[in-house]
Amino acid sequence: EMTKELNEINSNEDKELKATNPLLIKVDEDKYNKSDIKVMIFGQETNSWDGLYNNNYDEILKKYEEFFNTNKCMDNYGGQFWNGFKKLKIKIENKYNDKNIYFIWNNICKIGNAERNKNRAANYIMTLEEKYFNIIREEIDMIKPDIIIFFTGPNYDGILNNKISNLNFEEIQGYKIRELSKLSNDWCTNVFRTYHPNYLYRGKGRIEKYFNTIIENIKL
């Protein structure tokens, strides 16, 4: 049903924004099984994820593996999201330098726009995702991360609450809730939401300050 409706959107000339493929996670089972700590880091949405939605899930999983599991995204991709991801990754690795840490990339919006832009998906795409593909909580339950970071910013809090219910945003000393929050819940102890790295990099020393605070507040 989702495939049918996404194809209808993509063939409708009145729909300016078309749907790309969903972000599907492919875990490296060997590294995952050997890890002591599992960290899931969320961005906002994946735009132009292998072009227009094509219903080829084997290829979509392969794309995730080639893009993320090989570190291509952090070694060869210059976007601020990946710069921030890498910076936080190094800080976590330094804090737990005697542990084997496995990182997973995810997005809070699983189906973005088919074109490369910085906008969230059209409401009609997001509505379909929520109806047919609301799988964030299932992914968390399956992967069981010890640490979750949402680089989604306060403007996505409504979406976050739609995807994962019963979240409580708690203040961290020195920050407003919209700036940096600890998210209390019944499924993971160390969950934080802060701005997208694109915003954090705009202020001098801001990203270091925010990331150091997150590291200080992680308690395993």
Phi, psi and omega in degrees: 000317179298317179302315180300314185287324177293321177295324177295320177298314185289340178262358182269115183294339179282345178267104185293317181267126181258163184266138173267187180282152178290149174281113178248132183274135173237112183275138170282101190299323181295310179293321178299312183293333181271355186279149174268328183228134178244128184238126176248124181244125183259136164260198184268292179211160178253107177266146182055053178271087183065037173076209180295148176308129184230359174067020179258086189287332175296318179292324180293318176296320179297322179297317177299314182299315182288327183278315187257312186293341177267000184068013178303322183299322183269334181275326189239358185245123190266012182292154182294329178301313183286330173298317179292318178304311182296319180298314180292322177303313180296320180295320178293318178297323178291323179292321182244059187287353176259007183246155174267117189246133179244129182252141178234133175262137177217171173227145181288328172257116190277337180237113181258196177281151181286338179263152177286111173204178184255018181263150173289163183298156177300151182303324181290333174284316180296323178297318178296318179300315181296327182284318189248340192224041181273079193245006184304311182296323178297319178298317179297316180296325181285316185276332178054058178293148176273335181224134176231129177239127175257110172271052189252342179075162185294336182288350177256007183298325177296318177295317180301318179290330176290325181282321184227107184281167175064037175270141176238117182275115183255142181289142171252134187305131178094357183227147168284154182301324181291339182276311182203127183226151167260131184258108179277143185196184181250017184229348176200133186283322188252086181234127183227146175234127176219187182291161170296142180305331178303323177280318183299325181288346184285336180259136183299120177075000186295314185295324177296315182298311182295314182293322178296324177294318177301312181300318180296330185268356176283123180234110180254000000 
